[in-house]
C-alpha cells in the first residue's frame, strides 16, 4: 500500500471500530450481557478489540483496548452492570490495563501470521483465545491484589478463598467469551486480512 492510502485505510477502520466500541460500551445488552444478576456480565467488546488489533497491528490494538478500558471505567460510575463492577472497574488500573494489553498482545501476535489459509485461520483463533484469557486472568488477578477483602465480602467468603470463588464465578463467562472469540474472530478477521492483502496489491 502507498503510505497515503495506508493511512486513510487505517484511520477509516480505526474510526469505525471506535464507534462500534462506544455503542457496545454504552448501549445496554449490546457489549455487556448480564445473564445472571449479581454475577459479572459477559462481554462481546473484546471481539471488536481483537479483530481490530489483528487487522491494524499492536499500536492500534492498544488504542482500541484503551478505549474499551475507558468505557468500562465510565460505565462503572454511570451504569454498572453488577456490584463487582462498581468495586473493581472504578479502579483505572483494573479497568484499562487488561484491555490495553488485549489489543497490544493480539496485534503483536498477529504480526507474523502464516500465509497458508488454514494455518492463518487457526492462528487467528488461537490469538483470540489467548487475548481473551489475558483479559480474564488480569482482571481476576488485579481484583485479588487490590480488593481481596472487599470482593470477598461481596461473595460472602474469606480473602483466602476469594481467588477460587472468583475463578468459579468467571468460569462460565470466560468459557463463553473464549468460544465466541475463537469462532467469530476467525470468521471475521480472516476475510478482512485477505481483503487488506488484495487491496494492498492494487494500491
N, C-alpha and C positions, 0 to 999 in steps of 0.2 A: 504494500500500500504506500502511496505517496504520503508524506508527512501531513499535508493539509487535510487530505481525505481521512487519514487515520485519526486525526484529532477530532474532526467533525463526527466521525463514526463513534468514537469513544464518548464524546460529550453527549451525543444523542442517546446512546444506550444507558449511560450513567443517569441522565435526566429521567428517562422512562422508569428505570429501576428505583430511583429515589422516590418518584411519585407513587410507585406501587408499594414501596416500604411504608410511606406515610399513610396510605389507605389501609394497608394491613395492620399498621400500628394503632390507628385511632378509630377505625370502623369496627364496632362490636361483632364478634363471631366471624371475622374475616381472617385476621392473622393470629388471633389467640382464641382457642376454643375451650371453654370450660365444660367438661363432661361431667365431673363430679364436684359439686360445691364444696369449697374448703380446701381442695387439692390444687396443686399448680396447674395452670392452663396449658393445654397442648398448643405449641406454636407451629405455624407454617411459614413464618417470616424467614427462618433460616434457609428455606429453599431459594428464595429470591437472592439472598446474600451469596450463597454458594454458587448459584448459576452465574451471577454477575462476576464473581471472582474468577471462575473458570474461564469465562469469555474475555474479561478485561485485564486480568492479572492481579498480582498481590497488592499493588498500590490502591487500585480502585476497589478491590475486595475489602481492604482495610477501611476505606472511606464508607462503603456500604455497611460494613459491620458496625462502624461507629454511629452511623445514622440509626441503625437498628437499636443500638445501645441507648442512644439519646431518647428515642421514642419510649423505650422501656422505663427510663428514668422519669420522664414526664408522666407516663401512664400511672406510675406508682403513686403519684401525687394527685392526679385529677380523675383517674378512672381505673383503680386497681381491680384485678380480677379475683383476688383471694387474699386472706390475711397474711400469708407468707410473702406475697408480692409487696405488700405495704412495708414489711420489715426489711426485706433484703434489697429490693430494687430501688430504694431511695438512697442507697449507697452507690455513688458513681462508679466505684471500682467494680462492684459486682454487676451493675447494670451495663457497663460499657466494655470493660476489658475482655470478658469471654467472647463477646460478639465481634469486637475488633479482631481478635485472634482467629475467629472462624473464617472471616474473609481473607485475612492475611495468609493463613495456612492453606486454605483451599486454593487461593491464587498461586501460591508458591509451589504447591504440589502439581498444579496443572501446567506449569511452565514447560515441562518435558513429557508431554503426553505421547504415547506411541502412535505411529502413523496408521497401523493396521486398524480397520474399523472395529473389529470385535474386541481387540485389546484396549482400544481407546474407550469404548463404551464401558467395559469392565473397570477400567481405571477411573473413569469419571464417577461410577457408582461407588467405588472404594473411597475416593476423595470425599464424596458426600457423607459416607458413613463416618469416616474419621473426623470430619469437621463437626458433624452433629454431636459426636461423643465428646469432642473438645469442649463444646458449649455446656453440655450437661455436667461433665466432670468438673469443670472450673466453677460453675455456679454452686454445685454441692460443696466443693472444697472450700471456696471462699465464704460460703454461708457458715460452715462449721468453724472456720477461722475467726470470723468477725462476730457471729451471733449464735454461738452454740447454745448458750444458756437461754436466750430469748426464744430461739427456734424450738428448743426442747420443751419450753412451756407451751408453745402452740400445739405441739404434737403429744403433750402430756407424757413425756418420757424424760429420762435423765440425759445429761450432757454426754455421758459416756456412750449411751446407746443411740444418740442422735444420728450419727453417720449411717447406721444400719436402717433406722427408720426412714431417713431421707432417701436412701437408695431404694427402699421398698416403694415409697411414695412416688418416686420419679421413674420407676421401672416401666410402668405402663406407658407413661408419656414418652420416655426415651425410646422404647421399642417401636411405638407408632411413628415417632419422628424419624427414626433411623430407616424404617421400611419405606416411608414416604420419600425420604431423601434419596435412597438408593434407586428407587423406581423412577420418580418424577425428574430428578436432576439428570439422570442418564437419558431419559426420553426427551427432555427439553434442551439440555446443553449440547448434546452430541450433534444434532442437526444444525444448531446455531454455530457451532465450531466449523462445521462443513460449509455453511453459508459464508462465514467470515473468510475461510480459506479461498473459496471460489471468488468472492468479491475482491479479495486482495490481488488475485491474479489479473483481474480485469482493470484494476486501477494502479 
